[in-house]
Structures are given as structure tokens and as C-alpha cells.
Amino acid sequence: MSKPNGKRYRLETVRRSYADAVGGERVEFEVGPEDEPTVFSFPHPIFTPDEMQQELNEAKGDEAGARILLGDQYPEFLAAGGDVNSVMLLYVGIRNEAQDKVQRVRPTKG
């Protein structure tokens, strides 16, 4: 049966529209000296898996949040001189910025 108004969306296309609007599905950041930084990443706040989002909501403090976001990267992050408070500030800043960008996205049909 066809849609009367012709609006049908492909979820992959919708997701790509949002990823393009916010700069990708992962957030990358650098830690360490400018001449040899180490790059780390975590899922963009609008693409954070449900399970991870639940863990973040239940996390007690910045250290717990950073451990959740960075997962296996966490020990290397600390060894590189990473600061857990700064990671959480980055996460919150990106999340807030994304809310404005997401409101302007108009999903396209696939």
C-alpha cells in the first residue's frame, strides 16, 4: 500500500543526515604534547547506545563517566595524562551543541 502523502523515510538516510549535521557518530579528541598527541574517541551523545546512556545516567562522578565513555581506552587515556573532568566537560558541551544542531535537521527521504 502506498503512502498518501508520499513520505517514507529510510532510517539509514535519516541517521546519516544527523551524523552529517553533528560531524560524525564519534567525537575525537587529543591528549598529550602538541607534537605527539594521542587521539581518543567516544560515541557522539546523540549516537550513544542505550545501554551506555543508561550507565552514564547512573554514573557517580566524572571518573565513572569517563570510564564508561572511553571503555578500553581508559587506561591509555590516563597514561597519556588525560583529565577525566575535561572529558566529561567535552561530552556535556558536545551534547548541548548537538541539541541546537539536531533541531535544524530535516530528515530526507531515502
Kinemage of the C-alpha trace (Angstrom):
@kinemage 1
@onewidth
@group {chain A} dominant
@subgroup {mainchain}
@vectorlist {calphas} color= white
{ca met a 1} P 0.000 0.000 0.000
{ca ser a 2} L 1.436 3.368 -0.956
{ca lys a 3} L 1.600 6.300 1.387
{ca pro a 4} L -0.994 9.028 0.560
{ca asn a 5} L 1.379 11.921 1.282
{ca gly a 6} L 4.417 10.177 -0.238
{ca lys a 7} L 6.552 10.482 2.910
{ca arg a 8} L 8.569 7.411 3.634
{ca tyr a 9} L 11.994 7.567 5.181
{ca arg a 10} L 14.975 5.228 5.061
{ca leu a 11} L 16.410 5.002 8.552
{ca glu a 12} L 19.975 4.797 7.224
{ca thr a 13} L 19.438 8.087 5.383
{ca val a 14} L 17.944 9.758 8.451
{ca arg a 15} L 20.871 8.620 10.604
{ca arg a 16} L 23.358 9.867 8.003
{ca ser a 17} L 21.610 13.274 7.923
{ca tyr a 18} L 22.063 13.641 11.658
{ca ala a 19} L 25.642 12.339 11.589
{ca asp a 20} L 26.495 14.885 8.889
{ca ala a 21} L 24.870 17.688 10.889
{ca val a 22} L 26.844 16.967 14.063
{ca gly a 23} L 30.135 15.994 12.410
{ca gly a 24} L 30.003 12.211 12.703
{ca glu a 25} L 28.943 9.434 15.018
{ca arg a 26} L 32.091 9.643 17.175
{ca val a 27} L 33.810 12.506 18.956
{ca glu a 28} L 37.606 12.520 18.686
{ca phe a 29} L 39.913 14.453 20.972
{ca glu a 30} L 43.636 14.670 21.657
{ca val a 31} L 45.633 14.299 24.857
{ca gly a 32} L 49.336 14.871 25.359
{ca pro a 33} L 52.004 17.027 23.801
{ca glu a 34} L 51.081 19.008 20.683
{ca asp a 35} L 53.845 17.405 18.637
{ca glu a 36} L 52.746 13.830 19.511
{ca pro a 37} L 49.189 13.795 20.844
{ca thr a 38} L 47.269 10.589 21.409
{ca val a 39} L 43.798 10.515 19.857
{ca phe a 40} L 40.847 9.117 21.781
{ca ser a 41} L 37.155 8.928 20.947
{ca phe a 42} L 33.710 8.197 22.321
{ca pro a 43} L 30.263 7.936 20.730
{ca his a 44} L 28.668 11.253 19.883
{ca pro a 45} L 25.994 11.987 22.517
{ca ile a 46} L 23.127 11.602 20.032
{ca phe a 47} L 24.533 8.252 18.911
{ca thr a 48} L 25.342 6.882 22.367
{ca pro a 49} L 23.930 3.336 22.613
{ca asp a 50} L 21.013 2.962 25.035
{ca glu a 51} L 22.959 0.723 27.406
{ca met a 52} L 25.849 3.192 27.589
{ca gln a 53} L 23.439 6.105 28.075
{ca gln a 54} L 21.806 4.279 30.993
{ca glu a 55} L 25.229 3.642 32.545
{ca leu a 56} L 26.140 7.331 32.132
{ca asn a 57} L 22.882 8.379 33.779
{ca glu a 58} L 23.672 6.144 36.755
{ca ala a 59} L 27.379 7.061 36.945
{ca lys a 60} L 28.596 8.663 40.160
{ca gly a 61} L 31.126 11.326 39.268
{ca asp a 62} L 33.378 12.235 36.362
{ca glu a 63} L 35.721 9.271 36.748
{ca ala a 64} L 32.873 6.788 36.368
{ca gly a 65} L 31.512 8.694 33.375
{ca ala a 66} L 34.897 8.841 31.660
{ca arg a 67} L 35.427 5.099 32.223
{ca ile a 68} L 32.082 4.392 30.575
{ca leu a 69} L 32.686 6.719 27.613
{ca leu a 70} L 36.243 5.587 26.938
{ca gly a 71} L 35.883 1.889 27.732
{ca asp a 72} L 39.085 0.024 26.801
{ca gln a 73} L 40.820 3.334 26.017
{ca tyr a 74} L 40.600 4.491 29.638
{ca pro a 75} L 43.993 3.182 30.916
{ca glu a 76} L 45.815 4.616 27.886
{ca phe a 77} L 43.937 7.894 28.354
{ca leu a 78} L 45.194 8.170 31.948
{ca ala a 79} L 48.722 7.178 30.923
{ca ala a 80} L 48.700 9.965 28.324
{ca gly a 81} L 47.886 12.477 31.059
{ca gly a 82} L 44.154 12.658 30.391
{ca asp a 83} L 41.873 14.525 32.777
{ca val a 84} L 38.503 12.869 33.483
{ca asn a 85} L 36.782 16.151 34.333
{ca ser a 86} L 37.743 17.593 30.939
{ca val a 87} L 36.348 14.547 29.120
{ca met a 88} L 33.020 14.967 30.850
{ca leu a 89} L 33.002 18.707 30.115
{ca leu a 90} L 33.641 17.877 26.459
{ca tyr a 91} L 30.804 15.335 26.463
{ca val a 92} L 28.342 17.805 28.029
{ca gly a 93} L 29.440 20.608 25.686
{ca ile a 94} L 29.047 18.429 22.586
{ca arg a 95} L 25.648 17.199 23.824
{ca asn a 96} L 24.407 20.763 24.359
{ca glu a 97} L 25.728 21.917 20.996
{ca ala a 98} L 24.095 18.932 19.284
{ca gln a 99} L 20.668 19.791 20.671
{ca asp a 100} L 20.725 23.052 18.694
{ca lys a 101} L 22.005 21.385 15.519
{ca val a 102} L 19.569 18.464 15.684
{ca gln a 103} L 16.600 20.824 15.869
{ca arg a 104} L 17.600 22.256 12.480
{ca val a 105} L 17.969 18.894 10.692
{ca arg a 106} L 15.200 17.949 8.297
{ca pro a 107} L 15.457 14.231 7.544
{ca thr a 108} L 15.365 13.446 3.863
{ca lys a 109} L 13.667 10.530 2.216
{ca gly a 110} L 15.986 7.739 1.138
